[in-house]
Amino acid sequence: MNFCPNCGAQVNQENAFCESCGSPIKKQAFQPAPQPTYQPAPQPVPRTVQYQPPKKKMSGLTIGIIIASVVVVLAGATIILNLVFGLGFFGGNKAVITPIPNVTPTQTAVPTTAVSGTPEDAVKAYYDNLMATKYAASYDALSSANKAAASEKDFLLWKYLKKKYSADKSYKYVKGSVEANKSVDGRVYEKVVTFKITKNFKDSSYKKPNQTTTYDDYVVYENGGWKLHIPGMNIKTFIAYAYSDIAYKYEQGRGYSKNYRKAIQNYKYALKYKYRDGFTHHGLAYSYKGLKKYKSAIPYIKNAINFYTTKVEKAEACVTAGNIYYSMHNKARAKAYYKTALKLNPKNADAKHNLKNL
């Protein structure tokens, strides 16, 4: 470091003049800074004590240098103002300067719970994607309760199985009641909107493939948005019925070529998801009978009689059981099952005909 020989102020060694008094500085030879050594912290100087550099009289040369420096600074400032604000030299063309308004910085708004979309948007998000076979997007539109009841993997399996035998064509909806604090499938929602859904689809299982079905769906308000809720979501049962529907088409030759072996295969897939289902067991018995494997058919037809819930269904299973025993040349057992069928459903035409011609 250098010090001014005139006023004693500390100056940078690169400066040619003192920044305090303007006196010329004689450059000193560069000296490397000494290695620092540990020193205890200096005691603070009392606030009343101020360092005052020694006062010295300025020489004429020093005063001249100061005046010249001031003139240079003023000239430079004038040129800068002219370039930045469009002022003429020495203020010839004054620009109007608009004062900066005193604006208080805005704070980031605290997120609030707001309604995302409308209930109708939730219906469209599910069914528009369903019609376009974008099943993952349909799954995203479901309520949290539906997602808890059905993993995305199972939901996609269900929809891809249905796609094999049923094609969704179009749909329409009618908005129904709007209720507050309503319980749906054991969960209470702040808002629930009921929609009547009418869906058109094509299914080769029917004599008239073009079909229409109507049912209710709910749209529930949760987590700041609307979601579609399928009531009674039981994905395992849905998958079981899908496999059974495919099997039935192979069994009857509707939509597929008749193939009892493929029917049996799909019926057994269905049993893995729902075992106690009369329709599936009945289909297995009927398919084994078609392959003339009567002994394999008997356990399944007995299960079907037990698992069916209505007398009409039980009567139909008894007719199939009678037919199996008749094919095994056991007329006594066949006659017993036909009579049981008529007791369950006196209007069963097959039981009447078979019993008459036995």
Summary of the structure (lengths in Angstrom):
residues: 358
radius of gyration: 46.9
end to end distance: 127.5
largest distance: 145.9
contacts: 942
relative contact order: 0.06
helix: 45%
strand: 17%
